[in-house]
């Protein structure tokens, strides 16, 4: 909240003070997570500090860019890449794990492939491509990199047996949310290779609203149920909440294809987005507050 207020009143306190105050949250969060990892000696989770550090750097770069040039291109790509990296790393662990747990209990048969060399290669290709995109967003080689990463991630999702979770949407929505990463990569890659046909913002919308928004909502639903003792099943209200988010994603992506209708499409997309997260607050807020008390 302090960061948001600092940016709002940056004209009065100066851009340097605004940048410092706006970056305190990510700095403190990094230190807290590092402390927990060290105390628990859970060294394999140290890697989550890398994208978090990149996100902190992107936040500082945003203020620097805005002050020097009035634009914030590099920092926005950097921040988006950092958050997608989080989903690739953490989602790559929890999605097959949750899927396996549900399938073992309710739908015996083919199980998700374990995190191995294939997933590590996918992660490396995705990371290198996004680094290239941050620095050289119009480079043809970066476009091909996105296409390769997209194909690899589509195959990876197939290895996770998501199609076998149709009986439990609470698990399925994790796969659907993750699916927007290869979709977004594909669209960004095509926009780089065919700039006169496709706008780069199409893929960015798929990543921002679909992958990031969808994964946040899907994980919040599951975690909230787990921490409040609710059954790990998707209720009708949950389905309506996630459907609202999907409608927001579709409309947001479509807005890039219909420039004459962009205003009302984005407005409607925003309305569905707000509906999804307000719906989550209404559905889970009371039980979360009661548990905290």
C-alpha positions in Angstrom: 0.0 0.0 0.0 2.9 2.3 0.8 4.4 1.6 -2.6 1.1 2.4 -4.4 0.7 5.6 -2.5 4.3 6.6 -3.2 3.8 6.2 -6.9 0.6 8.1 -6.8 2.3 11.0 -5.1 5.7 10.7 -6.9 5.3 14.2 -8.3 5.4 15.5 -4.7 8.0 13.2 -3.1 10.3 12.7 -6.1 10.9 9.7 -8.3 13.8 8.3 -6.3 11.8 8.3 -3.0 8.9 6.7 -4.9 11.2 4.0 -6.3 12.7 3.2 -2.9 9.3 3.0 -1.2 7.7 1.1 -4.1 10.5 -1.6 -4.0 10.4 -2.2 -0.2 7.8 -4.9 -0.4 9.7 -7.1 -2.9 12.9 -6.6 -1.0 11.5 -7.6 2.4 9.6 -10.5 0.8 12.9 -11.7 -0.7 14.6 -11.5 2.7 11.8 -13.3 4.5 11.7 -16.2 1.9 15.5 -16.5 2.0 15.4 -16.7 5.9 12.8 -19.5 5.7 14.8 -21.4 3.1 18.0 -21.2 5.2 16.2 -22.1 8.5 14.5 -25.1 6.9 17.7 -26.0 4.9 15.4 -26.4 1.9 18.2 -25.5 -0.5 16.5 -26.6 -3.7 14.0 -23.7 -3.2 16.8 -21.1 -3.4 16.1 -20.9 -7.1 12.8 -19.1 -6.5 14.8 -16.1 -5.2 16.2 -15.6 -8.8 12.9 -14.6 -10.5 11.9 -12.7 -7.3 15.2 -10.8 -7.6 14.6 -10.2 -11.3 11.1 -8.8 -10.4 12.7 -6.5 -7.8 15.2 -5.3 -10.5 12.3 -4.8 -13.0 10.5 -2.6 -10.4 13.5 -0.4 -9.9 14.2 -0.3 -13.7 10.6 0.8 -14.3 11.1 4.0 -12.2 14.5 4.6 -13.9 13.1 4.2 -17.4 10.0 6.3 -16.6 12.1 9.1 -15.3 14.7 9.1 -18.1 12.6 8.4 -21.2 9.0 8.5 -20.1 8.6 4.9 -21.3 9.0 1.5 -19.5 9.5 -1.1 -22.1 12.4 -3.2 -20.8 11.1 -3.3 -17.3 7.6 -4.4 -18.3 9.0 -7.3 -20.3 11.4 -8.1 -17.5 8.6 -8.2 -14.9 6.4 -10.4 -17.1 9.2 -12.8 -17.7 10.0 -13.0 -14.0 6.4 -13.9 -13.1 6.1 -16.5 -15.9 9.4 -18.0 -14.6 7.8 -18.4 -11.2 4.9 -20.3 -12.8 7.3 -22.5 -14.8 9.3 -23.4 -11.7 6.6 -23.7 -9.1 3.8 -24.8 -11.5 6.1 -27.4 -12.9 6.3 -29.0 -9.4 2.8 -28.7 -8.0 0.7 -29.4 -11.1 1.9 -32.9 -11.8 2.1 -33.5 -8.1 -1.6 -32.5 -7.4 -2.6 -34.4 -10.6 -0.9 -37.6 -9.5 -2.5 -37.4 -6.0 -6.0 -37.1 -7.5 -5.5 -39.7 -10.2 -4.1 -42.3 -7.7 -7.3 -41.9 -5.6 -10.0 -41.4 -8.2 -8.9 -42.4 -11.7 -6.2 -45.0 -11.7 -4.2 -45.4 -14.8 -1.6 -43.3 -16.6 0.1 -40.9 -14.2 1.9 -37.6 -14.9 5.6 -37.9 -15.9 8.0 -37.0 -13.1 10.0 -33.8 -13.3 13.1 -34.8 -15.2 15.5 -33.9 -17.9 12.7 -33.0 -20.4 11.2 -30.5 -18.0 14.6 -29.1 -17.2 15.4 -28.6 -20.9 12.0 -26.9 -21.4 12.7 -24.5 -18.5 16.1 -23.6 -19.9 14.8 -23.0 -23.4 11.9 -20.8 -22.0 14.3 -18.8 -19.7 16.9 -18.2 -22.4 14.1 -17.1 -24.9 12.6 -14.7 -22.4 16.0 -13.2 -21.6 16.4 -12.6 -25.3 13.0 -11.1 -25.6 13.7 -8.6 -22.8 16.8 -7.3 -24.6 15.8 -7.8 -28.3 12.0 -8.1 -28.6 11.9 -7.9 -32.4 14.8 -10.3 -33.1 13.8 -13.2 -35.4 15.9 -15.7 -33.5 13.8 -14.8 -30.4 10.7 -15.5 -32.3 11.9 -19.0 -33.2 12.9 -19.5 -29.6 9.3 -18.8 -28.5 7.9 -21.2 -31.0 10.3 -24.0 -29.9 9.5 -23.3 -26.2 5.8 -23.3 -27.0 6.0 -26.7 -28.7 8.0 -28.2 -25.8 5.6 -26.9 -23.2 2.6 -28.3 -25.1 4.3 -31.7 -25.1 5.1 -31.2 -21.4 1.4 -30.6 -20.6 0.5 -33.7 -22.5 3.0 -35.7 -20.3 1.1 -34.4 -17.2 -2.1 -36.3 -18.0 -4.3 -33.2 -17.6 -7.0 -34.6 -19.9 -7.5 -37.4 -17.3 -8.6 -34.8 -14.7 -11.9 -33.9 -16.4 -13.7 -35.4 -13.4 -12.2 -32.8 -11.0 -12.2 -29.3 -12.3 -10.2 -28.0 -9.3 -7.2 -30.0 -10.7 -8.1 -29.3 -14.3 -8.0 -25.5 -14.0 -4.3 -25.7 -13.0 -3.6 -27.3 -16.4 -5.8 -24.8 -18.2 -4.0 -21.9 -16.5 -0.6 -23.3 -17.4 -1.8 -23.9 -21.0 -1.8 -20.1 -21.5 2.0 -20.1 -21.3 2.6 -22.1 -24.4 -0.3 -20.3 -26.1 1.2 -16.9 -25.1 4.7 -18.0 -26.3 3.2 -19.2 -29.6 1.4 -15.9 -30.2 4.5 -13.8 -29.2 6.7 -15.9 -31.5 4.3 -15.5 -34.4 4.0 -11.7 -33.8 7.8 -11.4 -34.0 8.0 -13.5 -37.2 5.0 -11.9 -38.8 4.8 -8.4 -37.4 2.4 -7.1 -40.1 -0.1 -9.9 -39.2 -0.1 -10.2 -35.5 0.5 -7.7 -32.7 2.9 -8.7 -29.8 0.3 -7.6 -27.3 -1.9 -10.6 -28.1 0.6 -13.0 -26.6 1.2 -10.6 -23.7 -2.5 -10.6 -22.9 -2.6 -14.5 -23.0 0.3 -14.6 -20.5 -0.8 -11.8 -18.3 -4.5 -12.5 -17.9 -4.5 -16.2 -18.7 -1.4 -17.7 -17.3 -0.7 -15.3 -14.4 -4.3 -14.4 -13.5 -5.6 -18.0 -14.0 -2.8 -19.6 -12.0 -3.1 -17.2 -9.1 -6.8 -17.8 -8.9 -6.5 -21.6 -9.3 -3.9 -21.9 -6.6 -5.7 -19.5 -4.3 -8.8 -21.6 -4.5 -7.0 -24.8 -3.7 -4.9 -23.4 -0.9 -7.8 -21.6 0.7 -9.8 -24.9 0.7 -6.9 -26.7 2.2 -6.2 -24.2 4.9 -9.8 -23.8 6.0 -10.6 -27.5 6.0 -13.0 -27.5 3.0 -13.2 -30.5 0.7 -10.8 -30.2 -2.3 -13.6 -30.2 -4.9 -14.8 -27.4 -7.2 -18.2 -26.0 -6.2 -20.6 -24.3 -8.6 -19.5 -20.9 -7.2 -15.9 -21.8 -8.0 -16.8 -22.7 -11.5 -18.6 -19.4 -12.0 -15.6 -17.5 -10.6 -13.1 -19.3 -12.9 -15.4 -19.0 -15.9 -15.5 -15.2 -15.3 -11.7 -15.2 -15.5 -11.7 -17.2 -18.7 -14.2 -14.8 -20.3 -11.9 -12.0 -19.3 -8.9 -13.7 -21.0 -10.8 -14.4 -24.2 -12.1 -10.8 -24.5 -8.7 -9.4 -23.7 -7.0 -11.4 -26.4 -9.8 -10.6 -28.9 -9.4 -6.9 -28.3 -6.0 -7.1 -30.1 -7.7 -8.5 -33.2 -10.6 -6.0 -33.3 -9.0 -2.5 -33.0 -12.4 -0.8 -33.7 -14.0 -2.5 -30.7 -11.0 -2.4 -28.4 -12.5 0.0 -25.9 -15.6 -2.0 -25.0 -13.8 -5.3 -25.3 -11.2 -4.3 -22.7 -13.9 -2.7 -20.5 -15.9 -5.9 -20.6 -12.8 -8.0 -20.0 -12.0 -5.8 -17.0 -15.5 -6.3 -15.6 -15.2 -10.1 -15.8 -11.7 -9.9 -14.2 -13.1 -7.8 -11.3 -16.0 -10.2 -11.0 -13.7 -13.2 -10.7 -11.5 -11.8 -8.0 -14.4 -10.1 -6.1 -16.2 -13.4 -6.4 -13.3 -15.2 -4.8 -13.2 -12.6 -2.0 -16.9 -13.1 -1.4 -16.7 -16.9 -1.5 -13.6 -17.4 0.7 -13.1 -14.1 2.6 -15.2 -15.0 5.6 -13.8 -18.5 6.1 -10.2 -17.2 5.7 -10.8 -14.5 8.3 -12.4 -16.9 10.7 -9.5 -19.3 10.4 -7.0 -16.4 11.0 -9.0 -15.4 14.1 
